[in-house]
Amino acid sequence: MELNCVVRQTADDFDAVVIWLHGLGASGDDFVPALPYLELPSSAKIRFVFPNAPRIPVTINAGYVMPAWYDIISMGEQREFSVPQLLASADMLKQLIDLHIEAGIDSRRILIAGFSQGGAVAYEAVLNYPKTLAGLLALSTYFPTAERAMLGTANQSIEVMLHHGSHDEVVTPPMAQSAHNDLLRLGINVSTHYYPMGHEVCLPQLKDIGEFISRQLKLR
């Protein structure tokens, strides 16, 4: 399945790509309004790609069909989910990365971000991707496939930044801490930042996201 994407560019002759995955029940349009708040330098030449998840029945929502990267069967810190669907979504993300590399973008200038479900998919795709990427932003998310992670050498030195709400009741702070610990176990360079918010994003966080993007893509 190919991903339908919302695309925004800071320049026609872009030389870097940020692929940003949304969460359960959302859409690729969700994070477009956040772009001005990233405070990126005016010289940045970035293509922002916001994929739309496929619409599937979601068990925890009584089987209602909605945008989702994978089915969630039960909630809780040890939540049950469809592993095959998550892996399929990760493969779609890898194919999207491949397309930009084939179009001439250096893999080291491709940065991945994911919120909630999108972050879980991003963990799986990025840490198993065979070419070096610019970085990973894991936003209000968890790392459900950590136990099966087969980290290759390409992204062993990748920078991962975790952002999480200290009041998040959907993906609880202990789930973020577990992801942090799993990344350390895998030898990944990870930093974790908490914000006084729930399952959402906030303005101070968006500025930090912009600084991470600028640093990893060497915009400043």
C-alpha positions as CSV (number, residue, x, y, z in Angstrom):
1,M,0.0,0.0,0.0
2,E,1.3,3.4,-0.9
3,L,1.0,6.3,1.5
4,N,-1.0,9.4,0.7
5,C,1.0,12.4,2.0
6,V,0.5,16.0,2.8
7,V,3.6,17.9,1.6
8,R,4.9,21.4,2.5
9,Q,8.2,22.8,1.3
10,T,10.3,25.8,2.5
11,A,12.0,25.8,-1.0
12,D,11.4,24.2,-4.3
13,D,15.1,23.2,-4.5
14,F,14.9,21.4,-1.1
15,D,18.0,19.4,0.0
16,A,16.6,17.8,3.2
17,V,13.4,16.0,4.2
18,V,11.5,15.6,7.4
19,I,8.9,12.8,7.5
20,W,6.4,13.3,10.4
21,L,3.9,10.6,11.3
22,H,0.7,11.4,13.1
23,G,-1.1,9.5,15.9
24,L,-4.3,7.4,16.1
25,G,-7.4,8.9,14.5
26,A,-5.5,11.9,13.2
27,S,-4.3,12.9,9.7
28,G,-1.3,14.2,7.8
29,D,-2.7,17.7,8.2
30,D,-2.4,17.7,12.0
31,F,1.1,19.0,12.3
32,V,1.1,21.4,9.3
33,P,0.1,24.4,11.5
34,A,3.1,23.7,13.8
35,L,5.6,24.5,11.1
36,P,5.9,28.3,11.7
37,Y,6.5,27.7,15.4
38,L,9.6,25.6,14.7
39,E,11.5,28.9,14.1
40,L,13.7,27.3,11.4
41,P,16.2,29.6,9.7
42,S,14.9,31.3,6.6
43,S,17.6,29.7,4.5
44,A,16.3,26.1,5.3
45,K,15.4,24.1,2.2
46,I,13.3,21.3,3.6
47,R,10.5,19.2,2.3
48,F,8.1,18.3,5.2
49,V,6.2,15.1,4.4
50,F,3.1,14.2,6.6
51,P,1.9,10.7,5.6
52,N,-1.8,9.7,6.1
53,A,-2.2,6.4,7.9
54,P,-4.5,3.8,6.3
55,R,-8.1,3.6,7.6
56,I,-8.6,0.4,9.5
57,P,-10.9,-1.0,12.2
58,V,-9.5,-0.2,15.7
59,T,-10.5,-2.7,18.4
60,I,-10.2,-0.3,21.4
61,N,-12.7,2.0,19.6
62,A,-15.3,-0.7,19.2
63,G,-14.0,-1.6,15.7
64,Y,-14.6,1.9,14.3
65,V,-12.8,2.5,11.1
66,M,-10.3,5.4,11.4
67,P,-6.8,6.4,10.4
68,A,-4.4,4.1,12.3
69,W,-0.9,2.7,11.7
70,Y,-2.0,-0.5,13.4
71,D,-4.8,-2.0,15.5
72,I,-4.7,-1.6,19.2
73,I,-6.4,-4.5,21.0
74,S,-6.0,-3.4,24.6
75,M,-4.6,-0.3,26.4
76,G,-2.3,-0.2,29.4
77,E,1.4,0.0,29.7
78,Q,1.7,-3.5,28.3
79,R,-0.8,-2.9,25.5
80,E,-1.7,-5.5,23.0
81,F,-1.5,-4.5,19.3
82,S,-1.2,-6.0,15.8
83,V,2.5,-6.6,15.2
84,P,2.0,-7.4,11.5
85,Q,0.2,-4.1,10.9
86,L,2.9,-2.1,12.7
87,L,5.6,-3.9,10.7
88,A,3.7,-3.2,7.5
89,S,3.4,0.5,8.4
90,A,7.1,0.6,9.1
91,D,7.8,-1.0,5.7
92,M,5.7,1.8,4.1
93,L,7.7,4.4,5.9
94,K,11.0,2.8,4.7
95,Q,9.6,2.8,1.1
96,L,8.9,6.5,1.5
97,I,12.4,7.1,2.7
98,D,13.7,5.1,-0.2
99,L,11.8,7.2,-2.7
100,H,13.5,10.4,-1.5
101,I,16.9,8.8,-1.6
102,E,16.2,7.7,-5.1
103,A,15.2,11.3,-6.0
104,G,18.7,12.4,-4.9
105,I,18.4,13.3,-1.2
106,D,21.3,12.1,1.0
107,S,19.9,9.7,3.6
108,R,21.8,11.7,6.2
109,R,19.6,14.6,5.4
110,I,16.3,12.7,6.1
111,L,14.9,13.1,9.6
112,I,12.0,11.1,11.0
113,A,9.4,12.2,13.6
114,G,6.5,10.3,14.9
115,F,3.7,11.2,17.4
116,S,2.1,8.4,19.5
117,Q,1.3,5.5,17.2
118,G,3.4,7.2,14.5
119,G,6.4,7.2,16.9
120,A,6.1,3.5,17.5
121,V,6.2,2.9,13.7
122,A,9.1,5.4,13.4
123,Y,11.2,3.4,16.0
124,E,10.7,0.2,14.1
125,A,11.5,1.7,10.7
126,V,14.4,4.0,11.6
127,L,16.4,1.6,13.9
128,N,16.2,-1.1,11.2
129,Y,16.8,1.1,8.2
130,P,20.0,0.1,6.2
131,K,21.2,3.6,5.6
132,T,22.2,6.4,8.0
133,L,19.5,8.9,8.8
134,A,19.7,12.4,10.3
135,G,17.8,11.7,13.5
136,L,14.6,10.5,15.1
137,L,12.1,12.6,17.1
138,A,9.9,10.3,19.3
139,L,6.9,12.4,20.5
140,S,4.5,11.2,23.2
141,T,5.2,7.6,22.1
142,Y,6.5,4.2,23.2
143,F,8.7,1.5,21.7
144,P,6.5,-1.6,21.5
145,T,8.9,-3.6,19.3
146,A,12.0,-3.0,21.4
147,E,12.4,-6.7,22.2
148,R,12.6,-7.7,18.6
149,A,14.8,-4.8,17.5
150,M,17.7,-5.9,15.3
151,L,19.7,-2.8,15.2
152,G,22.0,-2.5,12.2
153,T,25.2,-0.6,12.1
154,A,23.8,2.2,9.8
155,N,21.9,3.9,12.6
156,Q,23.9,2.8,15.6
157,S,25.0,6.3,16.2
158,I,21.7,8.1,15.3
159,E,20.5,10.9,17.6
160,V,17.1,10.1,19.2
161,M,15.2,12.8,21.1
162,L,12.2,11.8,23.2
163,H,9.5,14.3,24.1
164,H,6.8,13.4,26.5
165,G,4.0,15.0,28.5
166,S,4.5,14.6,32.3
167,H,0.6,14.4,32.5
168,D,0.1,12.0,29.6
169,E,-2.6,9.5,30.5
170,V,-2.7,7.9,27.0
171,V,1.0,6.9,26.7
172,T,2.1,7.2,30.3
173,P,5.5,8.6,31.3
174,P,6.7,5.2,32.5
175,M,6.2,4.0,28.9
176,A,8.5,6.8,27.7
177,Q,11.0,5.8,30.3
178,S,10.9,2.2,29.2
179,A,11.6,3.4,25.6
180,H,14.5,5.5,26.9
181,N,16.0,2.5,28.7
182,D,15.5,0.2,25.7
183,L,17.4,2.7,23.5
184,L,20.2,2.8,26.0
185,R,20.3,-1.0,26.0
186,L,20.7,-0.9,22.2
187,G,23.6,1.6,22.5
188,I,21.6,4.5,21.0
189,N,22.4,8.1,21.9
190,V,19.1,9.3,23.4
191,S,17.9,12.3,25.3
192,T,14.5,12.6,27.0
193,H,12.6,15.8,27.7
194,Y,9.3,16.1,29.6
195,Y,6.8,19.0,29.3
196,P,3.9,19.9,31.6
197,M,1.2,18.7,29.3
198,G,-0.9,15.7,28.4
199,H,-1.0,13.7,25.2
200,E,-0.3,16.6,22.9
201,V,2.3,19.1,21.8
202,C,3.1,22.6,23.3
203,L,4.7,25.7,22.1
204,P,8.0,25.4,24.1
205,Q,8.3,21.9,22.7
206,L,7.9,23.0,19.1
207,K,10.8,25.4,19.5
208,D,12.9,22.5,20.8
209,I,11.8,20.4,17.9
210,G,12.9,23.1,15.5
211,E,16.3,23.3,17.2
212,F,16.7,19.6,16.9
213,I,15.9,19.6,13.2
214,S,18.2,22.6,12.7
215,R,21.1,20.8,14.5
216,Q,20.7,17.4,12.9
217,L,20.3,18.8,9.4
218,K,23.1,21.4,10.0
219,L,20.9,24.4,9.1
220,R,22.7,26.8,11.5
